[in-house]
Amino acid sequence: MSPARTVRLVAAREISTRARSKAFVWTTAVVLVLIVAGSALIGFLGGKEPEPLHVLVTDDITATALERAATATGTLVETDVLGPLAGAPNLSDDDVLVGLAPDGTVHVTVNTEVPSDLGPTLTVMAQQQALGAAITSLGGDPAAVDAAVLSAQPAVTTLEEPTKGPDLGASILGQVVGILIFVAIMTTGQMVAQGVVEEKSSRVVEILLATIRPAELIAGKVLGIGALGLAQVAAYVAVGAGSANAFGLLDGVDVDLWSAAGSTLVWFLLGYAIYALLFAAAGALVSRQEDVASVTTPILMMLMIPYAVGISVAPWDPTNTLVTVLSYVPFFTPLIMPMRSALGVAAPWEIVLMIVVCAALVALLVWVAGRIYGRAVLLTGARVPLREVLRAR
């Protein structure tokens, strides 16, 4: 049997076994539901109009003055004209009654205190009334003066071109891409390590290695779980993009979503291949599931470096020197370069160059991880020291 056919058979076995597991099915379903629900919630909250402040007024003149002041402060108010009142008003806890005296004094009646979001508007209203009274006493037109005041703008002279920060939509997209790739690589990579240990502890690997080479087994395992992970990520991206578009989250956002989705899948494949090979080699060093964490923790810590820098620095300062340098480190590139690409600061030649470098690293890791896997996977019992495996011939 040719090596290519052997790898395909191993990959098909991994896909069939993992895809039927309840954990995989339920995890994928729950994440998809959460993506749609999250998009719906953000769309609902973002599209919800603010509630106007309900204010009681004594007459139409007061209502007009209050609405003019609310326009100046950017406050949304809704007035209810009560007309002249006989005696003390009967107000509920949240009611606010506003009236204008003949001399222009603003009278506010409340049960306990003036609402904090209405206070600035009432202050501006009182100032406008005082200004209008002063202008009238001097023989001027308050309405004309008020219009001139509201339309007045300062003359600004710019000495240097303003530095344009990253677009908010692009920043959010960069964060989402980084988080998605990180979670997908971490999940599928650990799946590879656990699968290696499972076969090793059950001695199934001894039967498999009696007929196929270690390199073919590890390549098929990585390829199969990678294909399944790619399908999972593609589903997340498609549902996320579709629900974001359906709930209006992309309205006014100037980003090429589908180009970003394709870039996400490419970088996931490269990142998965790099880290899955590391996880597979690490899993071959132990024989029990309880020991998996001890050999995969260093890999996870290495994976955390680009993730932390990517979501905390890159979306807000994509040209930062640290971000740029780390995007050229092949082990970190699959997480940081797609963020820089989504933010529009990665040149095409940088992307092509790092794709080639990462692909070369994958080829190297296939050979290194295959040697480690082939030498350590048949050794059961205590954890096998990596130094001992590398020295073995």
N, C-alpha and C positions, 0 to 999 in steps of 0.2 A: 504494500500500500504506500502511495506517495506521501511525503511529508505534508503537502498541502491538503490532501484528503483527510489525513489523520487530524490535522488542526481543525478542519471543518467539522469533523465528527465530534471532537471534544467540545468545540464551541456550541454545537447544536445540543449536546447533552446538557451543558451548563444553562443554556437558554431555556430548555424544556423544564429542567428541574427547578430553577429559580422562579420562572414565570408562574409556575403552578403553586408556589408556596403562598400560604395565607398572609404571611407577614408582608411580602412584596406587594400583593394585590391590595391589601387593606391600607398599607402605607401610601401607595400611589393614589388610591381613591380618596383618602382623607386629605392629602396635599392638594389634589385638584379641587376638591370641595372648598377648602380653605382659600385657595386662590380666587375662585369665583366669588365666595362670600366676602373676602377682603375687598375685592374690586367693587362689589355692589355697595358695601358699607362706605367706602371712601367716596364713591360717586354720589351716594345719598347725602352724606354729610357735606361734601363740597358743593353740591348743587342746592342745598337748603338755604332759602332766603332768610335773613335775620328778621326776627320779630320786631315790629315797631313798638316804641314806648307809648302807652296809652295815657293821655293827659286830658284832664277836664279843664275847660276854659269858660269864662263868664260871658264872652261875646265874640263876634266875628273879628273885631279889630284885634283882640288879644290873640285869637287863633292865627291871624295873618302875621303878627309880630313874632309869635313863637315859631312858626314854620320858617320865617326868614332867618331867625337865629339858628334853627336846627340845620338849615342848609349851609350856613357859614361854618358850623362845627362838624358837619358830616354825620349828623345824628338822624336816625329815622324815627319820626314821631307821628302819632295819629291823634288828632284832637276831637273832642266831643263837646259841642257848645251846649251849656246848660241854661243860659239866660240869667236874668237877674235873680238873685237868691234872697229869700225872706228868712232872716235869722241865720244861725250858725249852720254850715253845711254838714250833712251826715256822710262821712267818708269811710270807706273800708280801709283795711290795713295798707293796701298797695295804691290807693288813689292819691293823685296829686291834682290840686286845684290851683289854677293860675289866673290872675286877674290884673288888669291895668287900672291904676287910679288916674283921675283927670290930669294930675301933674306929671304923669309918665312913670310913676313908681310901680315896680313889679311886685305884686303880692302873691306869695306862694303859701298854700295851706296843705299840711300833711298831718297824718296821725302821729308819726314818730320822727322821721328824718327824710330828707330829700334823697332820692336814689342817686347813687354815685355817677351813673352814666347819663343822668339828666342835668346834674349840677353845672357843667360847663356851658350847656345850652342856655340855661336860665341866667347865668352870669353874662353871657354875650348879649342876651335879650335886654337885660338891665342896662348894659353899657350902650347899646344901640338907642334905647329910649332916652337915656341921659344926653347922648350926643345929639339926637334929634331935637330935644327940647332946647339945647344950647343954640343949635343952628337956627331954629325958629325964632328964638328971642333976638337973634342978630339980623333977622329978615331974610334968611336963606331958605332954600328948598331941601329938606332932609332927604327926600327920595333921591334927588340928583346927587347929593353928596354921598349917600350910601352906595349908589351904583358906582361912583368914581372910586370910592375906597375899595370896594370888592374887586374891581377890575385892575387895580394898581399892581404892577409886578416890578421887581428889581431888575436892573440891567446888569447882566452877568458877563464878565470878560474871562474867557478860558485861556490860560497861558500854556497849558499842555493838554494833549489828548488824554481823555480819561481812560484808565485801564479797565477793559471790559472783563468781568469775571465770568466763570462758566455759567452757561444757561442752566436754570433750575431743573428743567426737564431732563437735560443731558446728565446733570449731576445725579438725579434720582435714578435714571436708567443705568448709569455706571455702577451705582451701589447695588441695584437689583441684579445686574449681570454678575458682579463679583460674588455676591452672596449665593446666587444660584449655582455657579460653577463650584464654589467651595463646598457647599452642601452635597452636590452630586458626586464630586471626586471623593470626599470623605466617606460618604455612604457606600459607594461601589467599591472603593479601595479596601475598606474594612470587610466588605463582603468577600473579596478575593482572599484576604488573609484568613478569615474564618473558614472558607471553603477548603483551603490548603490544609489547615489544622484538622478539620473534620475528616478529610480523606486519610491524613497521616495517622490520626488516632484510631480510626476504624480499620487500618491496614489495607484499605481499598487501593491505596496508591501503589502498594507492592504488586498487586495484580495488573494494574494499568501499566506500570513501568516494565513489566515482563514482556510487553508487546510493543510499546512505543517509547520514544526517547523523552527524557525529562524536558528538553527545550520545546518539543512538540506539545507536551502536556501543559506546560505553563503558558505557552503561546495560545493554545486553544481555550484555556480557562480565562485568560485575560481578554481574549477576543470575544468570547461568549458573553461574559458579564458586562463587557464594555458595550456590546451591541444592545443588551437589555437596558443598561444605564442610559445609552444614547436615546433609545425609544422613550424612556421615562422623562429625560430632560426635554426631548422634542415635544412630548405631551404637555409638560409644564409650560414651555415657552409658547406653544400654540394656544393653549387655554388662557394663559396670562395675557397674551397679546389680544386675543379675541374678546375676553371679558373687559379688558381696559378700553378697547375701542367701543364695545357695546354700551358701557356705562359712562362714556364721555370723558374718560380720564386723559385722553390724548388731545382733547380740544385745546387748541392754542399752543400745543407743545411742538416745537420745531425739531423733531428727531426722526431719523430714518429707522423705524422700529423693525422692519423686516430685515434690513441689512444687519442690524444689531443682533437679531435672532440667529441669522446664519453664522455670524462671527462667534456667537456664544457656543454654538454646536461644534464649530471647528476647534476652538480653544478647549472645550470640554474633552474632545477626543484626544488631543495632545496631552493635556494635563492628566487625564485618566490613565493614558498609556504609561506616562512617566511614573506616576504614584502607584498604579496597580502593580507594576513590576517590582517596585520597592516593597509593597505590602506582601506580595507573593513570596519574595525572597525572605522577608522577615518572618512570615508565617511558617516557613519550612524549618525555622530554627527551634520551634517548640512543638510539643506533642499534646498539649491540653488547651482547651478553650480558655481556661482561667489564666493562662500565661500569655494570651494574645496581646493583652494591653501592655505588658512589659516590653515587647519588641516593637509594637506599633506606635508607642507614645513618642519616640524621637521623630518619627516620620510626621506624625500629627503636629508636633511642635514646629517642624520645618514648614508645614503647610499653613500654620497659623500666622507666620511672619508676613507673607504677601497679603493674606486676608486682612490682617489688622491694619497694615499700611494702606491697603487698597480702599477700605470703607471709611477710614478715619481721615486720610489725607488726600488721596487722589480725587474724589468727587469735588472737593472745594479748592484744591491747589494742584491741578493736573500737571503743571510744569515744574513742580517741586523736584529738586535734584535727587532726593532719595527715591522718589517714585520712578523717575526716569532710569536711574541706575539699576534698581531692582527689576525693572521690566526687561533688562538685558541679561539677567541671571536665568538660565533655562529652567531651573526648578521653580522659579517664581513667576516666570513670564506668562504661563497660562491663566493666572489670576489677575495680574496687573495690566498686561497689554490690552486685553479686551476692554478694560475700564478706560484706558487712555484712548482707545479707538472710539468708544462710545462718546467720549468727551471731545473728540475731534482734534486731539493734540498729537496723535501718533501718525507719522508720515507713512505713506504706502510702502516705502522701501524698508522701514523699520519692521512693519508687520510681516512682509515677505521674508526678510532676513531671519527673524526670530522663529517663524514657522519652519524654515529650513534647519535652523540650529536645534530646535526642539525635536524635529524628526530624526536628526542625527543622534541626539541624546537617547531617543527611544531605541534606535538600532543598537547603540552601545549597551544600554541597559538590558536588552534582550539577551545579549551574550553574557553579561555579568550576572544578572539575576538567574539565568538558566544554569550557570555553573554553580552558584550558591544553592539553588533549588535542587539540582541533581545530586549534589554532595550531601546535603543536610536532610532531605525529605525522608530518607530511609533510616535515619538515626532517630530512634525513639528513646523515651525516658526523660532525663533532665534536659534543660535548655542547652542547645549546642552553641558554644562560643563562636562568634563570627570570625575571629582571628584563626581559630582552628580550622574552620571550613575553608578559608582562603588559602591556608597553607597546605591543605590536603591535595594530593595529586591522584 
